[in-house]
């Protein structure tokens, strides 16, 4: 698994992903991101390589999402409206 660079673009690959306050499944939910939502990676949660800290652009929330729910991209995708 590659390590996302700070500021690397990503998107939610699962149908939905809960953005959490801390890098664990039982942490408080901050919001929900949906498939295709763009995000910016801030790196792996320290000591918790299964969680990545991201900012979800659509809802403006920064928190932790399980890495299995995220797809990585070198450049920001553009929505075409189709």
C-alpha positions in Angstrom: 0.0 0.0 0.0 1.5 3.3 -1.0 1.6 6.2 1.4 -0.4 9.2 0.1 1.7 12.4 -0.1 0.4 15.4 1.8 -2.0 17.2 -0.4 -2.5 14.3 -2.8 -5.9 14.1 -4.4 -8.2 11.2 -3.6 -11.8 10.2 -4.0 -14.3 8.0 -2.1 -14.4 4.6 -3.8 -17.1 3.0 -1.6 -20.8 3.7 -1.8 -20.4 5.8 1.4 -17.7 6.4 4.0 -18.1 7.8 7.5 -15.6 10.6 8.3 -14.5 10.1 11.9 -13.0 12.4 14.5 -10.3 9.8 15.3 -8.7 6.9 13.4 -10.9 4.2 14.8 -14.3 2.6 14.0 -15.9 3.6 17.3 -14.9 7.3 17.1 -17.5 10.0 16.7 -18.9 10.5 13.2 -18.3 13.9 11.7 -20.2 13.4 8.5 -20.7 11.0 5.5 -18.9 11.1 2.2 -20.3 9.3 -0.9 -18.9 7.5 -3.9 -17.0 9.9 -6.1 -16.6 12.7 -3.5 -13.2 14.3 -3.9 -10.8 14.6 -1.0 -7.4 15.8 -0.2 -5.1 13.4 1.8 -3.1 14.7 4.8 -1.3 11.4 5.4 -1.7 8.2 7.4 -2.9 8.3 11.0 0.1 7.9 13.2 0.4 4.2 14.2 -2.8 3.4 12.4 -1.9 2.6 8.8 -5.4 1.5 7.9 -6.8 5.0 8.4 -6.0 8.1 6.4 -6.7 11.8 7.4 -8.6 13.5 4.6 -10.6 16.7 3.9 -13.8 15.9 2.0 -14.2 18.8 -0.4 -18.0 18.6 -0.9 -18.8 19.0 2.8 -15.6 20.7 4.0 -14.9 18.2 6.8 -11.5 17.0 7.8 -11.3 13.7 9.6 -10.3 10.0 9.2 -11.6 7.5 6.7 -10.6 3.9 6.5 -8.1 3.5 3.6 -10.1 0.6 2.0 -12.8 3.2 1.1 -10.4 5.6 -0.7 -8.9 5.6 -4.2 -5.8 7.6 -5.0 -5.2 10.0 -7.9 -2.2 12.1 -9.0 -4.5 14.8 -10.2 -7.9 16.1 -9.3 -10.8 14.6 -11.3 -13.2 17.0 -13.0 -16.9 16.3 -12.9 -18.3 16.5 -16.5 -22.0 16.6 -15.6 -22.7 13.4 -17.4 
